[in-house]
Structure formats: structure tokens, C-alpha cells
Amino acid sequence: MNATDRTPADLLTSALAADPGRPLVTFYDDATGERVELSVATFANWVAKTANLLQGDLGAGPGDRVALLLPAHWQTAVWLLACSSVGAVADVAGDPAAADVVVSGPDALEAARACRGERVALALRPLGGRFPQPPDGFLDYAVEVPGQSDRFLPFAPVDPREPALVVAGREFGGAEVVERASAQAPSLELTGPGSRLLSGLPYDTWEGLSAGLFSPLAVGGSVVLCRHLDRLDEESLAKRVESERVTAVRR
């Protein structure tokens, strides 16, 4: 983390400058067998494209509320950083009826229809695959995002003091997210570059977001993000910890 890092998006910019080729997010879904590894550069590319979609096509700007009805998933992590890049408020599991934009996984589409603004659906299929049939009333993220630019510039400066994240009823400013993520890293056994945290925590609490994205990003580490980790037995988990060179586990 650099002294100039005031928002989560700034943390990603610094990580990209420091070592773009290192792994940042390795995702497992133990219900499907999926494994995806994203380097800092690849993750940043997804964030830039998503931020361009959010700002350009969806018309979101600083202060707009984006309800994220998504599980702990690598694409959710992308959306969290895209919101930070634009200056929009990422409202995790937020009320879609009160949101300007809703981003929904396949299990929350009915609830997401309460949003009167723009709606985006994520199939959450392996390799970022699209829906076989796009849900009515939604943009299919996997269809819309590939054509977006790989470079992102916000239309308006992002104020790190303004709200950036809402989770479990608590609101955080951008600078507060960065400060808390950095301060909590030692308690998560994240000691700096090379630290690798395996997290099976959901993204619907600050603890899950901190372990599953923000704290590893803040210290130059990486995260092995596991969905449906409860389906893995202890022996298989131990093998994963060894093969992924994990230095700490939270579940």
C-alpha cells in the first residue's frame, strides 16, 4: 500500500504498477469443480472493462448506488473494484428497489426486478460464460463486457471521503475501506507480498470482504477465494492449501 492509496481502486493501481504478473485472485467453486486464476493484470483488465460498462452504458457516477446481489465470486470482486473506480457505492446484498443499478447472480433475479434502474445479470458460469437465454429485462454481463475498453478514466474525480461500500448495514468511505483493510491484515496473518490467504467466508460481511479481497490487496498479497468450501473434506482442503502455497486460512 502506498501513501497515495485512498480508495480500493487505488490499491489495484498500485498492485498493477508493482507486479502485474503475480496472482491476485484464485477462485474455486467446489460445487462445480471450477478453478480460475487471475493475475493482477488480468483482474485489472476485467475491472477496467466493467467500470466502463458501469459508467458508460449504465450511466452510473459518484454517489450512485449499485446493489450487488452476488455470492463470494471472482466476478463479484471485479464489480467491487469497478464501483470504486467509478465512485459508485457498492451495496452488498442491498435493496434493489433503492438502487440505481442492480447486479444479480442467477439465484437473485426475481428480487433484482425491484430495481427501477439498470439491471445486469451474471450467469456465474465457468470461464465467465453467458446465459444460454438472457433473462428478460437484464443485460447479460458476459455479452456486454468483452467489447468495453481496456482503459478506464472516470468522468468525475472519486472523493475517498464519500461512501464507497455498504455491507451488513454499515457504510464505509473509500479511505476507510483502505485503512481498515490494511489495519486488519496482521490479524489475518497477511504479512506483506507473498502472503496468500484462503477464504471460504461469504461476501455479506465486512470480515468476508476483508479476508476475501481488500486486505490481501492492501498488503500486496493474494487470495484463494473458495465458494461452497463446505463440500471439501479436510484432506482435500489440506492438499489445496499445500498446492496453492496458502499461508493463512479463514472459513
N, C-alpha and C positions, 0 to 999 in steps of 0.2 A: 504494500500500500504506500502510495506517495502522498506527500503533504497536500498536493493539489486534488486528491481524490475526494470529492464531496458528494457524489451520487454513486449508486451501484453501476451505472453506465460508465462512470469514470474509472471504476475498478477494472472493468473489462478492457477499457482503452489502455490502461497501464499494463495489464497482463499481456495484451497483444504486442505492446512495444518491447516487453521484457523477453518473452519466449513464445512466439506464436505457434510453434510446432508441438508444444507439450500437451498431453491430455488435460482436459478441463472437466468434462462430464462423461462418465461411462455409465450407460443406462442398461439395467436388466429388468425384464418383465418375466417373473417366474411362473406366470400363468401361460405364457406363450413361448417361452424359450428365447425371446428376443434379446440381443445384445447390440448396443450401438455405442461406439466411442467417438467423441467429438474433441478434436484439438481446440486450443484457444482460437486459432484462425477460422476453423470451420464453424465453431459456435458463434463467433463474432459475425461471420457472414450471414448466418441464419438470423441473428439479431438485427443486422442492418436491413435485410430484406423485409423482416416483419415490422420494423419501425417505419419503413417506407410505406408498407401496406396500411399501417395504423394511421399514419399522418396524412398520407396522400389519398388513398382510396376510401378510407373510413372517416376522414376528416377530424381525427382526434388531435387535441392540443393540450397545452399545460392546464392542469386542473380538471380535465375531463375524467370521468370515472369509467374504468374498464373492469367489469365483473368477470373474473376468471373462474369458471365452473369446471375445473380440471383437476386431475389427480397429480401426485408427485410423478413427473414425467419430464424427459429432456425437453419436450416442446413447451411445457409449462415454464421451465427455466428460461427458455428463449423469450417467451411473452413477458415475463417479469422484467427482463433487461430491456426489451423493446419499449415497454411502458416507461421505464426510467429514461430511456433515450429521448423520448418524445416529451416527457414531463407529465404524462397522464398518471392517474392514480390507479395502481393495480389493486383491485378489491378482491382478495382471495375468498372464494365461496360467497361473494357478495350478492346482494339482492338485485337480480337483473332488472326489475321494474324501476329501480332507482339509478340505473347505469345508462351512460351514453352509448356504450358498446358492450356487448356480451360475447365472450369467447367460451364455447362449450365443447366438452367431450361428448361422445355418443350416448352416454348414460344420463345426461342432463338436458337434453334438447327440449323436452316439454317445459321444464322450468324456465329455460332460456327464452322461450317465446314471450315471456312477460316483458322483455326489453322492447321499448318502442323505438330504439335507435338501431344502429347497425348490428347484425348478428353474424358471427363467424363460427363455423363448426370444424372440429378436428376429429378425424377418424381414429387417431392414435394407433394406426396400423404400423406394422414393422416397416422400417425404412421411410417413414413419413408418407405412407401411401394414402391415396384419396378414398373417398366413399365410393362404393360401386354405383350408388344412386345418390346424388347430392340431396341433403334434407331440404324440404320446401321452406323457403323463407330465410335460408342461410347461404352465405358464401362458404365454399369448401376451401379451407386454408391451403390444402395441398395442391389445389388448382391455381389459386391466386398468388401464392408467394414466390414460385420459381421465377416469374418474369419481372420481379421487382429488382431495383438497382442494388448492387453490392456495396454501395457507398451511401451513407446517411448523413444528412445535415438537418438539424431541427429548424423549423421556421422561426421559432422564438427561443431565446435562452431559457435553460432549465434552472430554476431557482432551487438550490439544495435545501432551503428552509421550508419550502412548501410541501404539503402532503404528497407522499410518493407510494405508500403502501398501507393497506388496511388488512389486518388478519386477526381473526378471533375477536372482533370488535374493537381492536386497538389500532390507532392511526399513528404512522411514523413518517417523519420527514425524510427526504433523501439523505441528508447528512447524518441523521440519527440512525438510519439503517447501516450506513458505513461504520459509524462509531461503535454501535452495538455489536456488529459482526466482528469487528477487529478485537474488541474487548473480550468477547466470549470465546475467541479462538483457543486460548490456552486451556480452558475448561473442557474443550472438545478434543484435546490432545493434538491440536494443529500448531505445529512449531515453526512453520515457515515453508519455503519452497521445498517440494518433495513430500510434504505431508499429504496423505491420501486417506480420506475418511469414507467409510462405507456407511451409508444411511438408509435405513428402512423406514424412517419416520414419514408420516404423511405431511403434505404441504399446508395443512389447515391450521397450523400453529406457528408462532414465531420460532419455537425450538426446531420444528421441522424445516422451516425455510433457512434458518441459520446454519444448521448442520448440512442440509441438502443443497446449498448453493452459496449463500452470502459469506459465511466465514471462510470456507476454502478459497473462495475468490479473493477475499480480503488479504490473505497471507501468502498468496502465490501457490496455493496447494491445488488439490483436485478432489472430486467427489465421485464415488461409485454409488449411484442412485438406484435403489432397488425397489421395484413395485411388486407387491404380493410376496414379500420376503418370507412370510409365514409358511409358504408352501415349500420352503427349503429346509431340509433336515440339517442337524448340527454338523454332520460330517461334510456335507456339500458346502455349507457355509464356510467351514474351515478351509476347504480347498479353494474357494473363491477368494478368501482373504489372502491366502498364500499366492495364488496365481495373479491377483491384481496388485500385489505388493501393498496391501492396505496397512496403514499404521494405526488406525483407530476405528472403532465400530460404535454406531448408535442405532438402536432399534427399539 
